[in-house]
Amino acid sequence: MKELNLPEDFQLQDIKSEPITKAQIEEMRALTDSYESLFSKRARLYKELGLKEKSLTEDDYKHYILDHYTFLKRPVLLLNNQIFIGNSKKTVEAAKQALNEQ
């Protein structure tokens, strides 16, 4: 997040204290190819709940993300009808470029 140098008026949401809503997850889903792309398989609960051994559906991914914040891959940046998910180098560079084009 620090690497992005977000404008001061950029709205950040701490999903630990202000969980994402059904409308927000559906908005994010509309900008990407699946709920799975928003889902973090690195979450501690993913292993603890044995989800790795299960075949999860899109509804399952949505349910788990809404159920516990750790299942949302972070950070998620919504910018001009674009979505940037995670912190891979490629994603961060694309987000930087989009921010610079504003």
Backbone as CSV, one residue per row, in Angstrom:
resi,resn,N_x,N_y,N_z,CA_x,CA_y,CA_z,C_x,C_y,C_z
1,MET,0.827,-1.186,0.000,0.000,0.000,0.000,0.879,1.260,0.000
2,LYS,1.929,1.253,0.809,2.806,2.423,0.871,3.450,2.698,-0.484
3,GLU,3.752,1.641,-1.193,4.409,1.757,-2.486,3.536,2.472,-3.518
4,LEU,2.232,2.451,-3.309,1.303,3.044,-4.269,1.187,4.568,-4.137
5,ASN,1.592,5.104,-2.985,1.471,6.549,-2.757,0.064,7.048,-3.085
6,LEU,-0.903,6.488,-2.388,-2.304,6.828,-2.636,-2.590,8.284,-2.266
7,PRO,-3.467,8.940,-3.014,-3.845,10.322,-2.681,-4.473,10.384,-1.288
8,GLU,-4.360,11.529,-0.640,-4.897,11.681,0.721,-6.394,11.454,0.787
9,ASP,-7.113,11.766,-0.281,-8.570,11.613,-0.272,-9.018,10.200,-0.636
10,PHE,-8.068,9.283,-0.823,-8.406,7.909,-1.167,-9.060,7.250,0.035
11,GLN,-10.170,6.568,-0.175,-10.925,5.945,0.914,-10.387,4.544,1.194
12,LEU,-9.883,4.355,2.414,-9.405,3.042,2.848,-10.440,2.439,3.785
13,GLN,-10.572,1.124,3.733,-11.512,0.433,4.614,-10.758,-0.639,5.371
14,ASP,-10.773,-0.550,6.704,-10.160,-1.574,7.547,-11.184,-2.692,7.725
15,ILE,-11.010,-3.775,6.979,-12.029,-4.829,6.973,-12.067,-5.630,8.273
16,LYS,-11.086,-5.431,9.139,-11.143,-6.070,10.452,-12.213,-5.407,11.305
17,SER,-12.280,-4.085,11.265,-13.251,-3.361,12.089,-14.531,-3.011,11.323
18,GLU,-14.440,-2.971,10.002,-15.607,-2.666,9.156,-15.680,-3.721,8.047
19,PRO,-16.287,-4.875,8.367,-16.330,-5.979,7.394,-16.950,-5.573,6.067
20,ILE,-16.505,-6.247,5.009,-17.082,-5.953,3.705,-18.521,-6.458,3.664
21,THR,-19.316,-5.794,2.866,-20.734,-6.143,2.760,-20.954,-7.021,1.532
22,LYS,-22.145,-7.589,1.481,-22.525,-8.396,0.323,-22.477,-7.547,-0.945
23,ALA,-22.955,-6.306,-0.858,-22.940,-5.414,-2.026,-21.509,-5.127,-2.474
24,GLN,-20.597,-4.931,-1.523,-19.205,-4.657,-1.878,-18.554,-5.859,-2.558
25,ILE,-18.776,-7.056,-2.030,-18.152,-8.247,-2.632,-18.733,-8.485,-4.025
26,GLU,-20.016,-8.208,-4.195,-20.639,-8.369,-5.511,-20.105,-7.330,-6.497
27,GLU,-19.832,-6.109,-6.012,-19.234,-5.081,-6.863,-17.824,-5.509,-7.292
28,MET,-17.057,-6.037,-6.348,-15.707,-6.510,-6.677,-15.763,-7.658,-7.680
29,ARG,-16.705,-8.568,-7.473,-16.854,-9.720,-8.367,-17.194,-9.279,-9.785
30,ALA,-17.992,-8.233,-9.907,-18.380,-7.742,-11.229,-17.174,-7.218,-12.011
31,LEU,-16.108,-6.856,-11.297,-14.916,-6.308,-11.939,-13.816,-7.343,-12.181
32,THR,-14.057,-8.569,-11.751,-13.056,-9.625,-11.931,-13.728,-10.879,-12.479
33,ASP,-12.941,-11.926,-12.688,-13.483,-13.117,-13.344,-14.172,-14.105,-12.416
34,SER,-13.933,-14.007,-11.086,-14.531,-14.982,-10.178,-14.366,-14.546,-8.725
35,TYR,-15.166,-15.158,-7.853,-14.960,-14.948,-6.425,-13.646,-15.602,-5.997
36,GLU,-13.282,-16.663,-6.674,-12.027,-17.346,-6.343,-10.833,-16.397,-6.486
37,SER,-10.863,-15.502,-7.456,-9.749,-14.567,-7.637,-9.648,-13.573,-6.476
38,LEU,-10.719,-13.404,-5.716,-10.724,-12.536,-4.540,-10.371,-13.292,-3.262
39,PHE,-10.271,-14.597,-3.351,-10.112,-15.476,-2.186,-8.635,-15.745,-1.903
40,SER,-8.260,-15.622,-0.636,-6.876,-15.879,-0.244,-6.716,-17.321,0.237
41,LYS,-5.959,-18.080,-0.525,-5.672,-19.461,-0.113,-4.496,-19.510,0.852
42,ARG,-3.957,-18.347,1.194,-2.888,-18.257,2.195,-3.447,-18.049,3.606
43,ALA,-4.742,-17.806,3.702,-5.364,-17.568,5.008,-5.166,-18.786,5.909
44,ARG,-4.833,-18.525,7.148,-4.612,-19.594,8.127,-5.849,-20.494,8.223
45,LEU,-7.031,-19.879,8.213,-8.279,-20.644,8.322,-8.502,-21.577,7.135
46,TYR,-7.926,-21.251,6.001,-8.070,-22.106,4.819,-7.557,-23.506,5.119
47,LYS,-6.423,-23.579,5.776,-5.847,-24.880,6.141,-6.560,-25.465,7.354
48,GLU,-6.825,-24.608,8.347,-7.460,-25.078,9.582,-8.827,-25.704,9.340
49,LEU,-9.584,-25.150,8.420,-10.924,-25.665,8.117,-10.905,-26.797,7.090
50,GLY,-9.711,-27.139,6.626,-9.584,-28.224,5.648,-10.148,-27.878,4.280
51,LEU,-10.192,-26.603,3.957,-10.780,-26.187,2.684,-9.910,-26.586,1.500
52,LYS,-8.638,-26.781,1.758,-7.711,-27.174,0.687,-8.118,-28.516,0.077
53,GLU,-8.691,-29.367,0.903,-9.086,-30.705,0.448,-10.479,-30.732,-0.167
54,LYS,-11.186,-29.606,-0.119,-12.552,-29.552,-0.638,-12.568,-28.886,-2.009
55,SER,-13.581,-29.206,-2.765,-13.792,-28.564,-4.060,-14.804,-27.442,-3.837
56,LEU,-14.301,-26.211,-3.752,-15.160,-25.081,-3.432,-15.822,-24.512,-4.683
57,THR,-17.071,-24.082,-4.523,-17.816,-23.441,-5.610,-17.679,-21.923,-5.479
58,GLU,-18.149,-21.192,-6.463,-18.134,-19.733,-6.398,-18.939,-19.249,-5.192
59,ASP,-20.079,-19.896,-4.920,-20.875,-19.524,-3.752,-20.100,-19.764,-2.459
60,ASP,-19.310,-20.840,-2.414,-18.487,-21.126,-1.231,-17.459,-20.018,-1.015
61,TYR,-16.771,-19.631,-2.089,-15.765,-18.571,-1.979,-16.400,-17.289,-1.456
62,LYS,-17.552,-16.928,-2.015,-18.262,-15.721,-1.587,-18.637,-15.829,-0.110
63,HIS,-19.180,-16.961,0.292,-19.584,-17.175,1.683,-18.406,-17.014,2.635
64,TYR,-17.289,-17.653,2.336,-16.134,-17.586,3.236,-15.547,-16.184,3.307
65,ILE,-15.508,-15.471,2.186,-14.997,-14.097,2.201,-15.891,-13.216,3.078
66,LEU,-17.203,-13.375,2.962,-18.118,-12.587,3.783,-18.084,-13.022,5.249
67,ASP,-17.774,-14.290,5.484,-17.768,-14.833,6.837,-16.565,-14.367,7.652
68,HIS,-15.393,-14.264,7.034,-14.194,-13.883,7.780,-13.236,-13.101,6.888
69,TYR,-12.813,-11.953,7.380,-11.987,-11.039,6.580,-10.692,-11.659,6.057
70,THR,-10.147,-12.666,6.754,-8.863,-13.221,6.306,-8.971,-13.936,4.969
71,PHE,-10.172,-14.250,4.546,-10.336,-14.944,3.268,-10.293,-14.002,2.059
72,LEU,-10.319,-12.697,2.296,-10.214,-11.756,1.182,-8.737,-11.522,0.873
73,LYS,-8.362,-11.773,-0.365,-6.992,-11.498,-0.790,-6.793,-9.986,-0.723
74,ARG,-5.711,-9.570,-0.108,-5.495,-8.137,0.090,-4.140,-7.721,-0.438
75,PRO,-4.035,-6.431,-0.732,-5.087,-5.426,-0.759,-5.938,-5.547,-2.014
76,VAL,-7.109,-4.943,-1.952,-7.975,-4.804,-3.121,-8.112,-3.314,-3.365
77,LEU,-7.837,-2.909,-4.575,-7.918,-1.504,-4.953,-8.946,-1.367,-6.068
78,LEU,-9.965,-0.555,-5.829,-10.980,-0.258,-6.839,-10.702,1.145,-7.353
79,LEU,-10.530,1.255,-8.661,-10.147,2.532,-9.241,-10.720,2.653,-10.650
80,ASN,-11.645,3.591,-10.840,-12.208,3.839,-12.170,-12.693,2.565,-12.869
81,ASN,-13.540,1.816,-12.209,-14.091,0.570,-12.754,-13.022,-0.469,-13.086
82,GLN,-11.896,-0.390,-12.392,-10.850,-1.412,-12.485,-10.626,-1.966,-11.087
83,ILE,-10.172,-3.208,-11.024,-9.872,-3.816,-9.733,-8.455,-4.372,-9.769
84,PHE,-7.738,-4.172,-8.674,-6.384,-4.690,-8.517,-6.389,-5.511,-7.235
85,ILE,-6.057,-6.793,-7.371,-6.182,-7.724,-6.246,-4.818,-8.289,-5.891
86,GLY,-4.441,-8.144,-4.619,-3.191,-8.726,-4.147,-2.022,-7.778,-4.292
87,ASN,-0.837,-8.291,-3.961,0.343,-7.442,-3.952,1.486,-7.993,-4.803
88,SER,1.144,-8.754,-5.841,2.198,-9.231,-6.736,2.816,-8.029,-7.433
89,LYS,4.043,-8.174,-7.865,4.747,-7.077,-8.524,3.960,-6.561,-9.735
90,LYS,3.422,-7.496,-10.520,2.653,-7.136,-11.711,1.410,-6.313,-11.341
91,THR,0.700,-6.729,-10.304,-0.504,-6.034,-9.860,-0.178,-4.641,-9.332
92,VAL,0.880,-4.543,-8.537,1.279,-3.252,-7.976,1.674,-2.287,-9.093
93,GLU,2.410,-2.774,-10.076,2.807,-1.914,-11.206,1.602,-1.438,-12.015
94,ALA,0.639,-2.330,-12.224,-0.574,-1.957,-12.961,-1.384,-0.920,-12.176
95,ALA,-1.457,-1.096,-10.855,-2.175,-0.144,-10.014,-1.481,1.216,-10.023
96,LYS,-0.156,1.216,-9.953,0.602,2.478,-10.018,0.320,3.214,-11.319
97,GLN,0.328,2.471,-12.421,0.074,3.069,-13.725,-1.325,3.673,-13.779
98,ALA,-2.313,2.946,-13.261,-3.695,3.445,-13.255,-3.817,4.699,-12.390
99,LEU,-3.128,4.724,-11.260,-3.154,5.897,-10.394,-2.505,7.103,-11.085
100,ASN,-1.436,6.872,-11.806,-0.740,7.954,-12.500,-1.561,8.526,-13.650
101,GLU,-2.462,7.713,-14.204,-3.286,8.145,-15.329,-4.479,8.980,-14.887
102,GLN,-4.710,9.049,-13.607,-5.860,9.811,-13.089,-5.645,11.286,-13.262
